[in-house]
């Protein structure tokens, strides 16, 4: 029997978590990650009047103890102490913790981590206490961070922290990732458990960051077959992506029968993204959100990648409107950042067709068949007692030697690729001239 129940969800209670200062942090002048996109998103949400349909919260910041429920104490101590002024004193640790070009040391770095992580933890807690149906934190979704190292612009993995919170109430949590990059940090964290199923739709060719996410990465130990990867090629379009997403996710949800869902909405899978190579429209990206929402399960919605910031803001504002069931105009409402959206000032600019679609119909059909074949090994939902996660969450997720070897083998290609990319100057990532398709404005302060 299908779990899916489509209908009028206007009675859903939707919580929205945002701290204004989260958009004021700065990775560096030429770095593609721009937290200012969160300020643009929030202003669109408010200028559309969506705040009137949301329970708005200013979340608290995460404590070090909460962050260390996943991350190692020595790594967090490093993040807490290192600053641009004293970084030379810590340079010997940069390689150990993968800090450098992609993950630079910047002013307020650890405060930034505590803000976005605290918002995700608070958002998850609103779900576990039953006070809301959907929680939104666009500042979260930093899916690459590992237990003992930074990766891919991510320092603290707020998603893992949020899932830990959900597991205190919900027996099974489904993680869904529509960022163009593989959700490697979340997959790795839950690779050996059957209580969390991870599903990632992403570009994969063995070379594209982070180098992991092949279809044969399926989990280990009791977690075997609870990691699902959908590797895509350049230029996938709306029709193919939506077809694949809906057919895979309906089968996953009906097989795994999750108690709650976490949806990472990385917007670098949109067409025209500064670091992306897909052809998705904002409407197609939003259709994935709508589809997951319509299962009527407790839902934690997070941000993620996205480097053409005007389109990130458009996308996440539009998806906020979907989550509150309120149709918004294609004409953007006036706000103090309206000039970012020139010259069209529209919610849905044309983003498709810029990259040749290398995903043939035959490839999509074969991929769908192979992915769905993996689900046959689930043998129905795991039987899990409704109990709290023990305080030692690392003990709960501890791997034996065989499981650890399998995880290391599955992620070896990605680690090798990361080593190759360290120090490489990515010409498509760092530019501040006419090649900058984002046309970012200088931010005061």
N, C-alpha and C positions, 0 to 999 in steps of 0.2 A: 504494500500500500504506500503510495507516494506521501512523503512528508509535506510536500509543497501545498500551501494554502494561500491562494491569491484572493485578495479582496480589498476593501477599503480599510486602510490602516491609519486613518486620521486620528484614531484614539491612542496610537502609540505615544508613549512619553519619551521624548528625545532630549538627551542631555548634551550640552556643548561645553567643552572645556578649553579655556584660552586665557593666557596671561599676556598682557599687552607687551611686556618687556621681552618676550621670547623672540620678537621680530627685530630686536635691536642688536643682536649679536652678529659678528662679521668674521667669516673664515679667512678673509684676505681679499685684496683688491681684485685679483684675477682668478679667484677660486669660483668654480661654477655653483657651489652650494651657497644659496643666499636665503638666510632665515627671514629676510624682509618679505618674502613671498607670503609668509603667515600673516603679516600686517595687511597686505593687499587682500588676501582671502577674507580676513575678518571684516574689513571695511565693506567688501561686496556683500557678505552675509547680512550685515546690519543695514546697509543702504537698500537692499532688497526687502527689508522688513522681516527677514526670516527669524531674527531674534525674538519676535513676538510669538513664534510657534515653538521656541526652544526653551528648555530650562537651562539658563546660562550660569556657568560656574567659573570662578577664578580658582583654579586648583592650587593646593599647597605644593611646595617643592618636595621631592623625594628625599628621604634620609639616607645617609651612607649605609646604614644597616639594611634598608630595603634594597638598595642597589647591590649590596654584597650578598644578597640571597642568591644571586647568580654569578656576579663578577668576583674575581679573586681580590683579596684584601690588598696585596702588593700593587696590583694594577690600579685599583681605585686610589690608593695612597699616592701613586704617581700622578694620576689625573688631577688630584686635589692640590698637589704641591707645585707642579710645573706651570710656569708662566712665560710669556714672551721675554720678560726681563731676566729670568734666571735659567732659561732653557739650556744654555750652554753647560750648566752644571749637571744636567740630566741627559746630555747627548748620548752617553753610552747605553742608555736604556731605550733610545728611540727605536732601534731595530727590534728589541725584545717585544715592545708593545706596538710595533708597526705605526709609529707616529712619524710624520714627515710631510711629503708633498700632498698626498691625498687627504691625510688626516693631520692638518697643521695644528700647532699650538697657537691659540689666539686668546685675546683678553676675555676673561669670564668663561672659559671653555667648560669647566666643571659645573659652574652655576647653570649654564645652558643645558647641560645634561640632566641636572637635577630638576630643572623646570619641565622639560618635555617628558621625562620619566615619571615625575610626580603626577602630571596630567593623565598619563596612561594608567597609572595605578589607581588614581581616584576614579577615572572613568570605569575601570573594571569593577571597582568596589560598589559603584552605583548599580551595576548589574547584579553583583552577587547578593546585595541586600534587597533586591527586588523592587527598588524604588523607580527604576526606569526600564524601558524596553530596548533602547538604543543609546549608546554613548559614542560621542564623536570627539576625537583629539587630532586635529590636523597637524599638530607639531610633532606627533609621534610617528611610529612606523620605521624606525631606523634599524633595518633588518640585517645589516652586515656585521655588526659588532659581535665579537666572540667573547668568551668568558675571560680571557687573559690578553686580549689585544683589540685595538681599534681596526676598522676596515671600511673602505668605501664611504668615507665622510661620516661614519658612525662610530661613536665612542662607547655609549652605553646602550644595550639592547632593551629598550623599553617594552618591546613586544613580548619578550620572554618574561619580563617582570609582570606584565599584565596577564599573561596566561597563567603564571604561578598563582596570581590572585583568583582567577576564574576557577582554577582547579580546586580551590578550597570549598567550592560549592558544587560545581558541575562535574559529573563523572567523565565526560568526553568533550574535548574542545577541538574544533576544526579551525585551522589557520589557512587562509586563502590569500595569495599574493599576486597582484596584477601589475606590479612594477616591471619594467623591462629587464631588470637585473634579477638573477636568481636570489631567492630568500635564504641564503646559505647559513646565516647565523642562527636563524630560528630552526631550520632543518637540523643543524648540528646539535642544538640544545636538546631536541626531543627525538633524536634518532633512534633511541633504544627503548622508547615507551609506546604502548598502544593507547594511552589516554589522550594523546595529542596527535592528530593527523595533520600533516602539512601538505599543502597543494600549491605549487608555484607555476605560473605561466610566464615565460621569459624567453629572451633570445639566448640561444646556445649554439656555439660552434667549436667549443673547446678553447677558444682564445678570448672571447668577449668576457669582460669582467663579470663575476669573479672566477670564471673558468669552471665552475661546477654547475650541476643541474641537469645532467644527462638523464635520460629516461630510465637507465638501469640503477640509479641511486634510489633505493626503495626502503631503506631502514635496516636495522640490525637487531638481533636478539628478539625479544618479544615485540619490538617495534618494527620488525620486518613487514613490509608492505603498507606501513603507515606513513611513509613519505612518498609523495607522488609528484613527478615532474613532467611538465608539458613543454618540451623544447621547441622553440619557434625560430624561423628564419627572418631575414630582413623583409620589411615592407608589408607585413600582414595587414589586411584591410578589415573594415568593420564587419562585413558579412562572414568572413572566415573565422574571425576571432570570436564573435558572438555565438556562432554555431558551435564552435569547439568548447567555449566556456560553458554554455548552457548544458550541452550534452554530457560533458565531464562532471560538472558540479551537481547536476541532478542525480547522477549515478553515485557520486561520492556521498552525498547527504543521505540518500536512501540506503546505502550500504553501511556507512559508519554510524549513522544516526546520532549526530552530535547533540550535546545538551546546550552548547553555546558556540558562537562563531566569532572569529577575529578576522577582519577584512583589511588588508593593507592595500591602499589605493595609490601606489606610486604613480605619479603623473608623467613620468618620463617615457611611458608607453604611448603617449599621444604623438601624433604626427608633428613634425617641426620642432621636436624637443632638441635642445642644444647638445645633449649626449645620446639621444635616441635614434632609432632607425625603423620605427613602425609607422603605419599610416592611420592610426586610430583617431576618430573624431571624439570630441568631448561627449557627444550623445552616446556613442558606443561604449566608452569608458563608463559612463553613468548607467548604461543599461546593465552592466555587470553588477553594479551596486544595487540597482532595483531588483534584479533577479535574486540576489542573496537575501535582501530585505524581505522579499515576499515569502520566504520560508517561515517567517514569524517566530524565529528563535532569538534569544538574547544575543545582541549584536554589538560588538566593539569595532568601530570604524576608525582607522588611522591613516595618516598621510604616508610619506615615504619620499622617493625620488621625485624629480621634476625640476628642470633647469632652465626652461623658458618661462620665467616667473609669471608673466602676464597670463599665460595659458594655464599654469598651475592654479592660479587664483580663480580663473574662470571655471576650471574643472571642479575644484573642491566646493566652490559656492553653488554650482549647479547640483552637485551630489548632495549637498546639504538640503537643497530644495526637494530632491527626490526623497530623502530620509524623513522629511516632515510632510510629504505629500502636498506640496504647494507649487503650482506651476508659476514660473517666473518669465518675464519678458526677455526676448532676445536683445532688446535695447538695454544696455547697461545703465543703471541709475547713476546719477551724479554723485561723486564722492571726491574727497581731496586727492585721490590718486588716479583720477579718471584719465589723465594724460598717458598713463602707462598703456592704455588700451587703444590708443590712436593707431591707424586713422579711422577704423571702422566703428569702434565703441560698441561692439556686439559681443554677446555671450558665446556665440557659436561661430567663430571664424572658420574658414575652410582650411583644414589641416591635412587632408588626405591626398594621396597620389604623388607625394614628393620623392618617394623611394620605390624602386621597382619591387614588386611583390614576388619574392622567391619561394613562397609557400604555394605550391601547385595544389589543385584540387585533390590529386592523388596523394600528395604528401599529407594533407589535412585528414583525408579519409583513413590512411594507414596509421597516422599518429593517433587518431581517435580510437581505432580498433586496439592498438597496442596499449594505450593508457587504460582503456576499459578492461582489458584482459588482466591487468594487475589487480583490479578490484575484486576479481573472482577469488583471490587468495584471502580476502578478509574473512570469509565465512560468517558474514553477519557481524553485528557490532560486538565488540569485546564485552564480556560481563565484568562490570566494575562496580564494586560496592560504593555506596554514597558515603564517603568519609573525607575528613580533612587531610590535606597533604601534611606529612610529618614536618616538624620544624626544620629538620635537616633535609632541605629540598635537594641538595646535591647527593645525599645518600639515596634518595628516591630515584634519581636519574643516573646513579653511578653505573658505569660500564664495566663488564668483566674484560679480561684480556682479549678474548676473541671478538667481542663487540667493538672494542676500541680499535683493534686492527682493521676491522671491516670499515669503520668510519674513516680511519686515516687513509685507507686505500681509495675510498670513494671521493675524498676531498683532495687527494694528492695533486691531481691535475690543476685544481684551482690554486693550491698553495704555490705550485711551480709557476703558474701564470702571474700570481701576485709578485713573486720574487723578480720575475722578468720585468714587470711594469714599474717596480720601485725606481724612482729617479728618472723614469722616461718622461720626456716632454710630449704630452698628448696635444697635438696641434688642434684637434677638434674640441679641446676642453678649455684651454686657457688662452683667451684673446680679449682684447679690449679696443678693437678697431672696427672697421666696416665688416669684418667677418663675424662679428658678434651678432648672431641672429636674435639674441634676446633684447638687444638695444636697451640694456639696463641704464637707469638714471643714477646719478650720484645720490647717495643717501646722506643727508645732513647728520653729522655726529657720528 
